[in-house]
């Protein structure tokens, strides 16, 4: 080459770095979050705002990528709506009360002082301190994820104002008669020493119980009426139980009136067992080397057993006749077909037994240990024994020969989801909210709710329909008190008037005073109550509210209790926060009997849209948990430490450190690909969160590759945009690029609006790879570098940054920071642009123009693929390198419509296909003998359905232009006509 033409080229020049600079991260983070949130609050219209209501995270530990997934999905939802002109509102919240924080605070305090006799006020103080510290730490990390929010107006369930609003809501439910106190069985956690709600349980499928077959003697002369029984032997009923520790609380035995039972002789006794259970009974109770039962009679109807009575051997000297009753829940497929009923330890047992007026004993204390009432004959024998430990075997030992057999039984059993230990069912006096009367309007209110994914609807509906009441009281110190008063005459007072008075005191003095004041402090007792009962003294209760009632009350944060546009949490919240929020709101806005008196059904729900995401899995498909040690933090993703390092380098310094040993290696610094918050956010946006979400090295490698690709494309666009290009004419390639951009933005925008960010990104990535990189930028490179620099790069940059803005706002902010001044002066900041703002008028395509392009694009792209295929064959044979080193002939059937479409764009096809020259002939025209060229490669492509055309790749006819490298020069080292014109005007 006789002359360097570099100075005449428009090579890309941009200061945009290939990787984000760590020192600038705080700057871009601040601009794209806090400053942007304040800007939109001031500049977007106040009417019809868009509100995402925060499902408050629990303030008791460090965050992990599951928290990042949740917060970033919310943030992207807000940014999408902001792009559509909405003023968005997002006030983060925290759930601060409850057992986990209380236990963690006590554990931490126990390292320096004894907590055995710590007062409730002391416990509340250390719990509040722990929650406060955790909120500060979690908030800093949430902000590092690029989440924009009104952080200054954050709320917590331990805020005094919040607690008062919660108590006012509770007062409404009291007014409507939905709150009551009842002695009945509840889920009880001995490890937490409190009642639990269904939402606080998790089920262990591999729980092991000691199951037992136990004989209860039939009493009374009525036994002689049993077919086949002659009275010569004792008659006994065989029950099967997986909880032998509940036998001291037995009050009845249930059979099913429609089942058939059998009378057996075994070991000198007559036994009654359901016929359908004979095989299971024999297998467990009569090993092959032991005596086998003899069937005396069959087909004894269950109804014939209902007049019998029996005695419980554990009652000893106090034993009295107990009834045999019918129960629909008795099943014929397991056990013995006779069910021991302990109404103090079973929900179904309680319903049947209380309807019959039977007692409800529960001789078990809050630690899950027997009380002395468990065995009246010798109280010390069971007293203090754990029912989940030595208590069960001790009961079976007392029963002695009454136990036919025991065996291990593996089954599904409820555990306390906080302590991970099994619970029991135990009758206690608790406070309940009546769900039965409000669940119908609650389910009805969901009809107008949009669910993402759709399966969330049936899941939430099933949880609501399955409930009849909600145990809302807890026996812990750290929480909002249930404002009940207990009289010295045994009365319990909870009325709208007393709650009103108590809330007034709490407004003045705070909830801590409920525990710190003297037990009989008069300030808490309404004068009217004391005047009506002058001889009765009252004390405050110590129960606190279920934390689900705490967080479920958060909808009251909105002005006027308005609906939120979006609730977005993990799928476990269908039985947790989603449900408690729905029930409290419906209870407050519905009538006292559940009828909708105060609101329309479509406004009863606290949310208009309910979005749920799955759980976090590691690369092996295992759920992330602390116990498995596979937890990943957001910081690890942002800092790149989950991937192999980019490089290692020696640490700079003068020689080795003083304490290094002779011969030890030089200290090295490991450098990771720290792509910052955008890497974390892009992983979230790329994940199909409607199922469980995987975090693995392979997933992150793909995320990093995509993010780096975005940076490369943005750098190329930033470096190749020229103000002069605004006046350049549009080519067919430009128009195709605009049409593809328009279609992609429509797809991406629609997906984002459906909260399907992963689908939107898939469309975006497909466009970047297939349309922008492989077609437009490749086809435009010659014009950009060597020609007039024209094109539609500015529109592409604007469109790309709009699509990226909700997902990787820091990248967009950084790209804008490196944009040319002329663009900044004439264009709205990408993070502030409206998504649907039109392109410049001169770049808008008419409908007819779009239609013509849509017809031509499939033909052009089909030819493009064929030329690439044939050129690749030539490269493999090493007869050519660049595609510019060839000319192309397209041979097209004369009869097809594609011929006309190709000829319409013939002048630009060479540029589109990135070849030096191109001609179009019909199938009836000759292209010469293959031997007339040094080489020739062909590939067919489809046109008009079943017809096909041929692309021929041939050596170029002219010489290589030293400036643009196209083979269009008349002779070697001469410029082509286009380059000569450009250089002469340079």
VEXSE-896192 format. One record per atom (N, C-alpha, C): x, y negated, z. Coordinates in steps of 0.05 Angstrom, whole numbers, plus 5000, padded with zeros to 4 digits. Example, Ala and Ser with C-alpha at 12.3 -4.5 7.8 and 13.67 -1.06 7.14 Angstrom:
<recs>
526451145156524650905156526450665156525750455142527350215143525849995157
</recs>
This chain:
<recs>
501750245000500050005000501849755000501349584981503149364977502549134997500349135009499648915027497849015049498248905073496448975096493948805094491648935093489148785091487748765118489048845140487748855167486648585175488048375168487148105177484548025163483848155141481448085127479048255135479448445153477348625161475948525186473448605190471948545214471948785233474248855242474449085260473149015287471849215300470549165325472449045346471548835360473148715381471248665405471748805427470048765450471748805475471048645496472448675522471048885539468949015529467449205544469249455550469649525576471549735582470350015577472050215573471050485568469850615593470650515616469550615642468850375659466850395676466250165693468550105712468949845717471149765735470049755764471449905782470449925809470149655823471949475817471849215831469449045823468249105800465948955791463249095798463449335809460949475816459149305834460149185856458349025873456948795859458448675840457248445825454948535808455348745792453248845774450948965791451649095813449549205830447748985841448948775850447348555862445548425840446748385817445148255796442748425787443248685784441148855773439148955793439548885819437648975839436448735854437848635874436748425891436048175875437848085858437347835842435047885822435048115810432848175791430148195805430148315828427548345843426548065850428247885859427447615866426547465841427947505819427147375794424347445786423747705786421147795776418947705795419547685821417547595840416847295834418747155824418346865818417246815790417747005772417146955743414947125731414247345744412047505733409447415746407247435732404647335742403847485767402647345786401847465812399347635808397747575789395247735785395948015776394348205786394648485778397448595782398448585807401248685812401348995810403749095809404149385809405649465834404349635850405449705877406149995879408650055886409450325893409650325923408150495936408250515965410150735974411850665992414050846000413051066019413551316011413251536030415651526048415351446073417751376089419551606095422151586088423951796096424351806126425152026137425452056165428151956174428151786195430551646203432151806223433152036215434752196234437152336222438152256199440452386188441452266163443452386151444752286127443052356103443452206082441952246057443352446039441852576021442952756001441652685974442352845954441452775927438452805925437152955942434152965942433052685948434252545967433352275973433852095949436152125936436851965912434852015890434152265885432152335865429552185870428652185895426152055902426251755898428251635909428351335908428851235880430451375864431051285837428651325819427051535823424551565807422651335813422551255838420851025845421850775832424550735833425750495822425250485791425650705778425150705749422250645742420450745758417550685754417050385756418350265776417949975779419149815755421549895747422849755725421249775698420050005694418450045670416049845671414749835693412449655695413249355693415649295704416649025702417148955673418049145657418449105628415749045614413649135626410949085614409548845626411148675639410048415648408848415676409048635690407948655717409848525738408648405758410248345782410148585800412448705805412448955820413048905850411849075866412249055895413149325906415349315921416349565933417649485960416349545982417349506009418149766021420649826024421450086035420550126064420050376071419250436098420850666110420650696136421950926150420051036171420051306172418551456192420451496216419651396239421551376261420851526287418351606290417651746314417952046311417352196333417252486331419552636343419152896343420853086357423753086347424253096321427053126312428852896322427852646321429452426330429752446361427652516374427752536404429852746412429752976399431653196406434553116399434852986375437552906367438752696386437052506394437952306413438652426440437052616449437652746474440252906473440653036450443153196447445553016447445352786433447652596433448152486461445952416475446252296502447352496522446752756518447552956537450552996538451952896518454852926517456252736537454752526546455952336565454452316591451952416592450452396617448352616617447352676641445252876644442552766634441252926617438652846607436353006618436953186637434953376647432553226659433053006672430852866686430452586675431152556650430852286637427952216635427251976642424451886641423551846612420951836607419951786580421051516570421251316587422251056578425151086569426751236584429551286576429751436550428051636546428051786521427251606498425351436502424451256481426651056473428150966493430250776488432450896470433351136477435551256461434551346434431951426432430851506407430651266388429751036399429550796383432250706373434250726390436950646382438050826360437551086362438351266341436951206314434351166315432851106291433750846278434350646295435250386285437850406270439750546283442450586270442150736243440450946243440151106219438850946197436950776203435750606182437750426169439550306184441550126173443350286154444150526162445950696146444550786121442050886124440650986100439950756081439350526091438650306074441050226057443450216069445850146053446250346031445750596036446250806016444050785994441550746002439450715982440150485963441150265974441750035958444050095939445950265947448150335930447250495906444850615906443750765884442750585862442750315866441650135846438650105849437650145873434750125878434149835885432249715870431449445877428849455894428749285913426449295932426449035948424348995963424148775982425248876009427848906010429149016033428648856058428348596055427948416079425248466092423348576076420648626087420248926093422349076096422149356102420449396127419249626129417549686152418349956164417749986189418250246202415750306219415350566224413050646241413450576270415850476278416250396306416150096309415549946287415149656289412649606307412849416325410449356342407949296325408249136304405849076288404749326275406549496266405649746253404049916274405149946298403850106318401049996325400849736325398149626331396249686308397149656283395349726261394550016262396450186269395750476272393650516293393950386316391950416337389250296329389250086314386749976304385350176285386950306269385850516252384650746269386150826289385251026307382550946320382350686327379950576339377550606320378050566295375850596275374850886275376651076277375851356277374351426302375251306325373751346350370951236347370650996335368050866332366251046315367351196296365651356278365251646289366251686313365851946326367552176314369752096302371452296289373752406306374052286330376152376348374852506373375852746380374752886403376953056416376453126441378353286456377053556461378753766457377554036460379754226469378754426485380554636494380254866474382254916458382055116438384855196429385155416415387855496405388855306384391455256386392855086367395555216361396855136340399555216335401355086356402755246371404455146392407355236389409155046391411955106388413355106415413955346426415455356451418155216449419355226426422055106423421854796424419554686416419154396416417354316439415954506451414154456473411954256466410754296442408654126433406854276414404454176411402654276390403654186363403054336342403854276315401454276297401654126275399654136254400554336233398654426216399354606195401654506178401654246173403754126156406554146169406654216194409254226208410254516210409054696195409854976195411255046170413055236171414055366148413955666154413755826133413156116137415556286130416256466148418456646145417356916135417956996111416857236099418157486111420257456126421757696136421757706167419657586179419457596208418857886217420257966238419858236249418258226275416058376277414558406301414458696310414058726336413558996347410559046347409659206329406759266327406159516345403759526355403059746373400159836369399760096371397060216373396460256403394260146412393660156441390760256445390460426466387760546472386460386494383860326490382260196510379960376517379560446543377460636551374660526548372960676536370160596534368760646561367160456570365760486596362760496591361360596612358460596610357260846597354760896604353461136594352861126564352860886553352260856524354161016506356461096517358361236500357361506492355461616507354461886501352761886476352061656465350461636441352161656416354861666419356561676395356461956383355761986358355562246345358062416348357762656359360062846362361362826389360762616405362062596431360362746451361762936466360263106485360763026514362262826519362762726546364762876562366063086550367963246565370763116566371262926550373862796549373462496550375562346559375362056558375061956529373461756526373061636500374461366499376061326478377661086477377560956449377860696448377960546424380860486417381660516393384460466385384660206370386260026381386759776367389659766358390059606338392859566328393459266329395759196340396458906342399358866336399958636324402758566319403658366340401958296359402658106381401758236408403158436417402458566442402358376466403758146464403857956486401157826490399257836470396657716472394657896487395458156493393558336505392558256532394158116549393058026574390757826571390457696548388357506543386057626527385957896525383858036510381157986523379157926507376357886517374358056502375058166479373058326464374658496444373258696433374358846410372358816387373358756364371558706341371658946322369359016312369059216290367459086268367259226246365559126224363059306223360759186224358259346226357859526202359059446179358559596154360659806148362759826165364860026161364060296173365260506163364860776175367260836193366660946216368661016236368661316241370961416251371161706257371861746286370961976296371562066323373662286321375962236334378262426333378762536361379762786362380762906386383862916384385162806405388062796405389062796434390562996442391762996468389762986491387563116489385663126510383862876512383862716491382262466491380762456464378462316465377062266440377561966433378361926407379061656398377261576375376761316374375161206352377061036334377061096308378660966288377060936262377460726247376060696222376960916202375061026188375661236169377761146148377560906139379460806118382260776129382560786155385260756167386461016178385061236173386061496184388861566175389461526150392061596140394261436153393861166154395760996167396061056197393861106210393861176238395461436243394961636227396361896230399361866225400061716205402861676198404361546221403161336233404561196254404461326281402161456287401761556314402161856318402262006296402462296298404562406279407162386287409262496270408762786264409962886242409463156233410163366254412063306272412863506293411263466318409163296318407463256341404663356336403063396357400363486353398763296335397163416317395663256298392763226308391563006301388762956309386763146295384663196309382363356298380063166294378863166270376562996265374063136275372763006295370363126306367863046290367762796283365462696267366362466250364862426228365462206209363062026205363461826189361161646180359561536203360961466225359661336247359461036240357160926236356960646227357960456249359360246240360360056259358259936276355859916265353659796280352959966305353660236304353060406326354960366349357160216344359060166366358559906380356759746370356359476381355059476408353859696416352559706443354459806464356959886456358859996475360259766490361459836513363259656528365759806534367859656541370359786548371759616570373959716581375459566601378359526591379559306599382259246592384059336615385859526611387559636633389259416646389859206631391458996643390058826664387358856665385858706685385958846712386759096713387059236738384559236755384959156780382759166799380558966792381158766776379158566769377758636743378258876731377158946705374158966707372858856687369958876683369458966655366959046650366259136623366358906603367658966580367858756559366558866534365558686517363858766495365358846470364059006454364959066426363058906408364258746390362658556374363358586345361558476328362058476299363658226291365458256272366958026261367358086231366757886215367057916186370057936178371857836195374657836187376058106191374658306203375758566206376058696179378458796173379058916147379359216149378859356127378959646127381559756118383459576109385859676096388259706113388159616138390559626155389759666184391759746200391359786228389460016234387459966251385660186259382760126253382259886242379459806236378059696261379559676283378459546307380559336315379559096321381358866325381058766354383258756368383358646395383058336392381358216408380857936405381657786430383457586426384357416448383757126439381457026447380556766437382456536444384156576465386056366472388556366454388656576437391156596420390456656391388056606382387356656354385056486345385256376322383156186312380556326306380656556291378256696285377056816311378756916328377857026354376356816370377456576370376156356385373356296375373056286349370356226338368356436346369056686342367156906348366556916378368656896395368256926424366756696436367356456428365956226440363056226432362456326408359556346400358156536418359556726429358356926448358556846477359756606482359956516509362156646525364156766512366256896526368356696535369956756556372056576565374256556545375956356548378256316530380856296547381756516558384156506574386656486556388756356566391256336552393456316573394156546586396056546608398956516599399556306584402156246573402755946576405155876586405755596590406955466565407755206568408755066545411355166534412955306551415455426542415155696529412555786527412056046516412556276535412056226562412556426582409956496596409656746604407256826618406956676645404456606651403756496677402856736695402456686720401656896738398957016732397256866717394656976710394757196689397057246678397257446657396757726668397557776693397258046704396458026734393857996739392957936766393858136787394058396780394758596800397558546812399358446796402158406805403258166789402457916797403157686781406057656775407857746793410657706789411757876766410258076759411358266739411558146711409757966704409957836678410657536680410257416703410657126705413457046697413656836679416156736671417456876648416357096639417557236616416657106590418557086571417956966545416257156529414057056519412257226503413557306477415457156468416857226443419457376448419957436473422357586481421557836496422257836522421858066538418958106547417257896542414457916551412858136537413158166511411658366496412358646505414958726507415658996517414659036546414658826562413758856590410758916591409158796573406358856572405859146564407359236544407059516535407959716557409959636573410859806595408659836616407259616622405059636642402859816631402259796605400159956593400860256594403460316593404360596595403060776575401660986584400561186566398361076548397360836554395360726537396460646510399160636508400460566483400960826467399560856444399861096428402561096413403260866401405660846385406460556381408960506376409960246368411660276343411860056328413660066304414259776296416559746282417259486272415559416248414759166247412959076226414058816214414758816189415858576175413558436161413158186167410958036155411457736155409657596143409857296141408957176167410556996178409856886204410656586205408956426218409556136219411856066238413455876228415755776244415455466246416555356268416855066271418854976250418054796232419854726210422154546219421954456244424254286254426254456269425354626287427254786302427855056289426255126268426655376253426255616271424555596291423955816309420955876308420256136314417356206312415656066332413156026323411155886340409256096351407456016369405356186378402756036375400556186377397956056378397056056408396355826418395955796447393655596451391755666468389555486474390455276494390155026486390754796504388654586499388554386516386754166512388253966494387253916471388453736452386453546440387453336427385853146413385753226383383353206372382953286344381553066328382153066302380552896284378853086268376353016265374353176251374753146221375853346208376353336179373953446164372353616177370153746163368253546150367753326164365753136154366852946133369452936130370652746110371952886087372253156088373653276066372153266039369553266040368053246015368452976001368152746015368852496001371852475994373552606010376452596004376952735978375852965974376253115949374952955926372552845931371252685910372952445901374352325920375952085914378252155895379052405895381352495878380652515849378052505842377252535814378252305797378652075809379551845793382551805795383951985809386851965812388252105790390351985780392052115759394252265773394652515766396652685779398852745759401352715768403752785752405452965769405753225762404353365741401453425748399953525729397053575733396553785755398453965759398054175779397754065807398653815811398453695838395553665847393753635829390953595836389853835851390054075839388954315852390354375878392954315879394454365903393454195927393253935922392253755943389353825951387753865931384953935936384654175954386254385948386054635963386854595992388854425997389654376024387454226040386254026027384153876040381654056046380954216026378554386029378954596050381454676055382054886074382154786103381754526107381854426135379154366146378854396172376354316185376954116207379254126219380053926239383053896239383953686251386753616251387553556280389353726290390353686317392353446316391653226328393252986326394852916351394653076372396153016396398653176398400753056409403353186414404253126442405753316453406553296481409553206482410152976471412852876471412652576479415052456485415152186494415451986471416852066449417551866429415351866407413451686411411351656392409351436401407251416386405051226393403151366412402551246434400751386454397951416444396651636451393851666447392551516470391051306465390051126486387751236502388151456516386051586531386551546561384451526576384651496605383451736619384751826640383852066654383051996683380552056690379451986715380052186737380052096762380552276785378252476789375952426776373752606777373752816755376052826740376253016718375252916691374252676691373252556666375552466648374952466622376852366602375452156586376551916585375251686573376751596548375451596525376551496500374151386484373751126487371550996473372650756457371050656440371850426424372550196442371050156463371549936482374149976497374750216507377250256522379650236503379350336479381550316460382050016453379949866449380249576443381749436466381149506490382549376513385449456514385949716510388749816511390449696489389349676465390849566443391549276448389749136462390348856469392648836488392849026507395149026525397649096510397549286492399949366477400849136459399048986448399848756432401548556448400848526473402348346491404948466501404948726507407148836522408649066508407549166486408949386472408249656482408749856466407950136474409650246496412050146500413750246522412450206549410849996552409549936577407550156585406550296565404650526570405950726589408650756586410150946602411550816626412350566623413850436644412250336667409650266663407950166684407250386704406550306727405550496747403250656736403050906745400951086734398150966736397650826758394950716763394750416758396650306742396650016737393849926727392749726740390049646734389849496707392049396696391949236672390849406648391149666649390449836627387449926629386149866651383449966655381449736650379649766630377649556626376049516651375449266657373949196682371249336681369949346658367249466656367349766664369449906657369650186664370050216694371750056706372150076735369649996750368249796740365749716754363649926753363550066730361550286727362150526744364750566751365550796766367550706788366550566808368350446828369850646845368850886848370151086864372251256849372351216823374151376806376651206800378951336803381451206794382251326767383651166751384351256724387351236719388351426704391151426696391251456666393451366655393851376626394851656619394051756595394952006585397851986575399052216572401852216562402152336534399952416522400152516494400852296474402352376454402852186432401552286406401352116387400052196362401952346344400852526329402252676308403652476290406152536283407652346266406352326238404852526230403452506204401252306206400152266230398152046233399651776232402151776243403751526241404151446212405551626197406151556169403651546152401651706158399251706142397651446145398351286166397051026170398350806154400450866139401950656126400450506104398350626094396750476074395650216085395450196111394449946123396349716120398849776110400849566105399949376083398449486064397649326041395549116049395748876038393748666044390948776039389248766059386548856056386349156052388549306057388449596053388149676025389149506006388749565977390149825969389049945948390350195937393050125926394950315930397550295916397250415888398850315870398750425843400050705842402150745858403550995857404451085885403951345891405251485913407051695899409551705907411451895893413152025914412852285918414452435937414752725928416152885944416553165939413953325941413853555928411353715927410553815955412353815975411653906002409753706015409553456004407853256016404953296010404253485993401353545989400153636015401553766031400453846057401353666079402953456072403953276092402852996088404652816079404052536078401752466058401752596035399552546016396852606029396752826043394252916055393452736079395452676096394752506120394052226111395252126090394551856080391651856069391052066054388352086043386252116064386752286084384752336105384252096122386451956130386051726147384551496133385151466107383851246092380951316087380351556079377651636074376051626100377251706122375851696148375251406156377051226150376550946157374550806139374450876113372750746094370050886089369851126100367251276097365551226121363051316118361251296141361851496163360451476185361051646208360551946202358952006182358452286176359752366149361652196141363052256117361952136092359452016094358351896070359851636064360051566040361551336031359851086033360150946056358550706061359950446054362550446056364050196055365650166029365850366013367450345989366450535967367150465942366450645920368450885921367551115911369151355912371851325899371951165877374551145863376550975878375650825898377550665914378050785942376951015947377451135974380251235977381351355955384051465957386051235961388151275976390251065979391951025955391751205935393551185912391851225886392751085865391551115839392951335823395551355827397051565813398751705834398851975832400352135851402452295835405052235840407252365826408752535846409352785838410852965856413253075841415353115857417753245845418453485862420153655850420853915863423153885882424154115891426354115910429054125896431154085911433854085900435054365901436154455879437554705877440454665869442154855878444954835869445254995843447755015834448255135808447455435807447155555830446355845831443355875835441955655835439055665838438155685867439955635885439255645914438355375923436355375940435355115952437554995969438054745966440054605982439254596011441054666029440454646057443154626072442954506096445354476112446454746121444654936126445555196135447255346114446555296088448055426066450555266059450755026069453054856063453154766034450954756020450954685991449654415986449554246007448453976004450353805988449253645970450753455954449753175961451552985964450652715970450752545944449252325945449352135923452052015918453551975940456151855938458052035923457752295926459552485912459052475882456552435874455852415846456952145835456651935849457451675840460551655838461951785857464851765857466151975839464552155828465652355809467152585822467052605848468652815862467553095859465153125846464153385842465153515816466653355800467753445775470853455778472153605760475053605761476153315756478453255769479452975766480252915737480152655731481052575704484052605702485452545724488352565723489452545751491952625754493352585779495852425773496452235790498852075785500452035811503051995808504651945832503951685844503851685871503251445885505651255883505051005877507150805874508450745901511050695901512450625926515450665923516850575942519750595941520650845956520851055942521751305954519451445969520251655983518251825997517551696024515351786034514551696061516551786081516751636103518751696124518451976136515852056138515352316151515352546132515952506106515952726088518452896092518153156087520353346090522053356066524653416069526353446046525253666027525253606002524353805983521353805979519853655995516953645992516153495967513853565954513153425929512353135934512752975913511952695914508952675919508052495937505252455941503852365916501352465912499952415887497252305893496252135875493552025877491752165856489452265865487652395847485652185837485252175811483451975799481052125788478652055798476152185789474651995770472852105755471251955736468951825751469451605764467451475781465751295764463551405754461751255736459651095752459651125778457950965795455051045795453350855804450450915807449151005781450150905758448950985733449151285728451351415738451551705734449451845750448951755775446851865792444151815779443651585770441051515759440551665733442551685716442151835691441552125696442852245716442252515724439252545732438352355748435552355756433652335732434252135715432552095692432552325672434752475671434952695652433552945663432952955688431853195701428853215698427953455692425053505692424253545721423553335735423053335764420453475771418753535751416153665758416553945769418954055765419654315778422054265796423254475805425654435822427954335804429654175816431754025801434454145809436054195788438754315792440854095793442654125812445053965813447454155811449054135790451354315787453454165771455854285770458054165755457354145725456054355714455354355686453354125680451354085698449453875694450753605695452653565714453953315716455853255693457053465682458853425659457153325635454753435632453053335610452153045615451652985640450852705647453152515642455552585650457852415645458352375615458152595600458552575571456552385558454052395567451952215556452551925563453251885588453751615597456151495583458251645579460651555564459851495536458151655524457251605497455751345495453951285515452551025515454650795515456650825531458750615533460150575506460850795493462250785467460550635447457950715446456150585426455750285433455450225458455049945466457549785459459849905464462449765458462549705428461849905412461949875382459949655374457549655385455549455378456449175386457449155411458348895421460648785404462448965395464748875380464148825351461848915341461348885312459148685306457848575327455748375321457048105315455947975294456947715286454647525282454947285290452747095287452047055258454147065241453647025212451847245200451747475214450147705203447247645205446447445220443547385223442347295197443947185179442947085153443447285131444747515137445347705116442747845107442547925082440148055072439848335084437348425086436848695096437148895074438549115079438749325060436749545067436549745049434849975055435750115080438350135083439450265107438550115132438649845131437749685153434849735159433249745138430349785142429750055154431150255144430850525156431550515185433750385192434650365220432550225237431350015226429349875241426850045246426150195225423750375228424350595248426750705247427450915267427550805295428650555297428750425324425850385334424150285317421350225324419950485334420350695319419050955326420151065352422751045356424051145380423150985404423050725402422250555424419350625432417750675412414950755418414751015433416351215424416451475438417451445466419651305469420951275495419151125514417950905504416150745521413750905530412551065512410251225520411051435541413351555538414251755557414851625585416151395584416651255610413951185624412051095608409451025620408051265632408651505622407551745633409251855656411251705664413151785685414852025676414952075650416552295639419152185628420852095647423351965640425152165624425052415632426752615618425952645589423352625583422552635555423352375540423152155554423951905541426951905535428552005553431452025548432052215526430552435524431052635503430552495476428452335474427952195449430251995443431051845464433151655461435751785452436452005464438952145457438852255429436552355422436252465394436652245374435552005379435851775361438751695360440051675383442851595384444651785367444152045370445852235357445152265327442652305321441952365293441552115276440251915287439551685270441651455272442351385296444151155298447051235292448151425307450951495303451551635276450051855271450652015248449651895222447751705223446751595198447451295196446151125213446350845208449150735212450350795235453050685240455050795220454751045213456551165193456151035166453650995158452950875132453750575131453650445154454050155155456950075160458650265167461350205175462850045154462550125129463949985107463049695106460449645107459449375106460249215130460149345153460849195178463849115178465549295170468449235171469449095147468549175124469749075099467948885083465348875089463548715073462748455088460148395087459248145098458648165128459048405140458548435168455648435176453948445156451048435161449948695171447348685177446048925187444148845209443349035224441348985246442449075273445049045277446249125302445048975326444448725322443248565344440648685353438948755334436348875341436749145354438649295344439249555355440349525384442049335388443049285415440849205434439049025425436848945442435049185448434349335427432549565431433849775449436349835445437750035462437849945491438549695496438649605524435949605537433849545521431149565533430449855542431250045525430650325532432350425555434850315557436650395579436050245605434750015603434449845627433249975651431150135649430050265674431850475685433550595668435050825676437850745686439350595671442050525678442350215678441050075696441049785695443749665699445549795714448249675717449749685691449449895676450749905649449649685632447149635632445949425616446949155625447049115651448048865662450948815654452549025655455349005647455648945617454049085601454149035572453448745566451348645579450548365575452748175583454248245603456448075613458548045591458848245574460848245552459648165525457048095525455848015500456847745490456847695464457847435454456047205464457246975467455846745478453446675461453746675434451446605417449046785422449447035429447247215434445947145461447547085481446447015507444846765506445746575489444346325488441646335474441346535457438846555441437046785448437846955467436347195474435947225504433647315512433047365540434647595550435547575575437047785588435648055584437048275577435748525572434048635596434948575621433448675644430948505649430748275635428348105639426548105615427348245594425748245569423248415573421148345558418748515557419248735537418548975544419149205527418049175499415549075497414249065471414548805456416448635465416948395450417848465421416748325401417348405373420148335365421048455344423648395332423448125319425748005312425747745297423947775273422647555266420647565244421847665218424347585213425547665187426247965187426048095210426748385210424248555215421948435216419448595219418548705192417848955192417049085167414049085164413149025140410349035134409349325134406749355136405649625136406349775110406049635087406549765062409549835059411249665070414149715069414749955086413549975109414050205127413050455114410750445101409650685088411450785066412550595050414350675028416950815040417950695061420350805074419751085085417451115098416851375110416651595089415751515065415651705043418451775033420251575033422851615021424851745041424451695067426451795087426852095086424752265085425252555084426952635060426452505037427952575013430852495016431252245026433952145029435552315049434252385071435652535092436152825083434352935066434853195055437253195037437452985020439852965003442352915020442052755041444252695059445352955071443653135080444453385091445953555070444853565046446053725025448853625018449153365016451753255009453753315032452853295057454653355079455553655078453653825071454254105069456354165048455854055024457754095002460453975008460553735020463053605027464553755048463053885066464454045087465854285074464654395053465954615039468554525026468454285015470854175002473054125023472154025046474153975067475354235077473754435079474754695088476754815069476354755043478254845022480654645019480554435036482754245036483254095009481054064994481353904969480653614973479453554996478853275003478753245033479053005042478852945071476352785077476552525074474252345079472152395057469652345064467552375044467752155023469251945028469651735008471351844985472652064989474352184968472752344948470252274944468652424925466552244912465552344890463152224878461052434878458552344877456252534880454352504857453352724848451152734829448852874841446452754841444052884851442452964826442053224823440453324800437753404811435653254801432953274813431053354791429153534797427153614777425653364766425353354740424153124728421253084736419953304743417053294748416353214777418353184794417653144823417652844830416052774850415752494859418352404872419952584883422452514896424352374878424252434852426052304833425552004833423051924833422451634834423451504859422951644882423751534908426751494909428251694899431151674900432151454881430951424858431851214839431250934849429050914866428450654877430750554895432150734907434350664926437050744915437250784889439750884877442150704883441650434883443950254887445250284914443650384934444750394962445250684971444650874954444951154963447851234969449751124953452551184958453351094986452450854994453050755021451650925042449150995037447651165056449051435061450051545039451251815041454251795046455351555048458151505054459951645034459351595009461051694987461851464970463851494952464751264936462851194914461551384902459651324880457551544878455251484867453151674865451451614840450651834827448851804805446552014807444351954794442052124795441352214767441052474763440252574736437952764741436552824719434353014721435453294716433753494720434653774716435053834686434153644669434453694640436953554629438253394646440653254638443053414646445153394630447553544635449353384654450753534672452653404690455453494682455753624660458353714650459053984660460954104648461954364655463654344680463354534698464954524723467854524718468754624695471654634689472754364681470854174676471753904669472653744693472153844717473053714742475053884756476753754771478853904787477454094807475254004817473654174836470754084836469054254845466154194846464854364868463254244884461754384905458854304904457154494908454254434906452754534931450454404935448554494956445854414948443854584951441154524944439654394967437654234960435954114980433054114970431254124989428354154982427153884975425553874955423953644948421153734940419153584948416353654941415653944947416154034970415354294979416954514967415954654946417354894936419454834915419654574906421754504887424354444901426554474886429154424899430854264879432654104892434553944876437354034884439353924870442054004875443853764880445553774900447553574905450253684896451553534878454153624868456253424878458253524892460453364902462853414884463853184872465953194852468253004859470553044847472752854851471852574842472952354854472252084846473352024818471951844804472851764777474851534778474851364799476451134800478651154821480250944825482450944844481550844871483250904891482650824918483250534923481250394934481650114942483250104968485449964969487149974993485949835017483749685013482549535035480249695047478449785030476049925041476250235038478250325023478750615019476650755003474850604991472950724973474350754946473650954930474851004904473350864883473650594884472150424865474050224851476650244855478550064842479150154814479749964797480350034769482950184767484850104784487450244784488650244812490550404816491850444842492850174852492450124878493349884893491749634886489849654868488149424863485749434882484749194888482249194905479849254887477849364900475349404886473949134882471949114866470748864859469548724884468348884902467148764926469248654944471448804949473548714967474948474956475348464930476648234917475047984922472448004921470647774925470847684955470747884973470847815001473447685009475647794998478347685005478747404994477747364970478047104958476546884972474446964988472946765003473546785033475646935041476346975069477546715081
</recs>
